[in-house]
Amino acid sequence: MAPDAPTIDEFRRRAADFISEAKTDGIACRAFGAIMPPAMYDEAKAWQQHMFASGFAGVSWPKEYGGQGYGPEFRLVWSEECARAEISPYMNFQGFVLAGGAILKYGTEEQKQKYLRATLAAEILWCQLFSEPGSGSDLVSLSTRAEDHGDEWQVSGQKVWSSTAQLADHGILLARTNPEEPGHSGISFFLFDMHGPGIDVRPLKQMTGDHEFCEVFLDDAPVAKADLLGPLHGGWGVATSVLGDERAEVGAAGIGLERATQRLIDTIDDSTDPVHRDRIMRTRVKAGALRQLLDRSEGDPKLGPLVKLGNTEFSTERTRARLDGMGPAATVLADEQVAEDFLYAPGMRVAGGTSEIQRNLIGERLLGLPREPKAG
């Protein structure tokens, strides 16, 4: 940790004051979760640039790459204060947590110098190129291939559910570099230039009307040899390490959970139907249990499936209860945040690993049940 680092309490006060001033000045970007809505691109970019200029971007990243060099506990404080103020702690999760985390852990010095400061300064927006139409939650079966052409790799295949890929400058890409090895050891991790040739990005319209996700078609798209991250054929270890490193997001997720639950409770008044009142309070109890799970997990990847499943199912139940409580008025709220939240929530049963996959992982890894039989 940097020798000139403030105390935790002092940093928390600084962060809270900075956030409060930014909200007053209209600079702060409201919280949007892990996926940046494309319509908020300009707002989120301006906010990221302001955070970087003010020293609040990448507080736990080394100074030589644009950060402040503070310990990971400072990142936790920053995330918590942003959650309390309901603003975004960074421009996009894929860049700051996934791409940035991977480069910090596995990058060469050249890669760190090239990508990290530019990411913090909002000069690079990242997307994630992992999932495929035939291998969503089962990433080991991915078929996108990267072929060695001497001075570069050439990538061919299809990716899907790539958040904000239509806006991204770079992506973190998993591709098979050893076609003779169908398992984990045949996959490599690349830092992929989204502006090169052989790339076709097609936004997918959601039932909310947004286009947050895309499918990406790759046809001999080039990747520089210098943009292989980590060992050749060792990309699976890079990916799983970074995906499990979300410890600093747990505290902020708990605060966000409490805020959302309180908004639901605040809808209760003297006219609330007793049955609906009971439903809301049951939801409140589930929220309390989920918060205890979040606090207990502390980012532990073994408990990740429980946290993911709990968050997904709770969000669906909470948004449904909020909409049902509005009665007939809900039918004319197509443009309201309540209706948008309700339409958005079911998609999280698919994003980041389906609920069915999470239940399998819970059964197999936590409860020790027999593995699910695979066809063939």
Secondary structure, DSSP 8 states (H G I E B T S, - for coil): --TT---HHHHHHHHHHHHHHHHHTT-S-B--TTS--GGGHHHHHHHHHHHHHHT-SSTTS-GGGTS----HHHHHHHHHHHHHHTB-SSS-HIIIIIIHHHHHHH--HHHHHHHHHHHHTTS--EEEE--BTTBSS-GGG---EEEE-SSEEEEEEEEEEEETTTT-SEEEEEEES-TT--SGGGEEEEEEETTSSSEEEEEE--TTS---EEEEEEEEEEEEGGGEESSTTBHHHHHHHHHT--HHHHHHHHHHHHHHHHHHHTT--TTS-HHHHHHHHHHHHHHHHHHHHHHHHTT-GGGHHHHHHHHHHHHHHHHHHHHHTTGGGGGG-TTSHHHHHHHHGGGGGTTTS-HHHHHHHIIIIIS---------
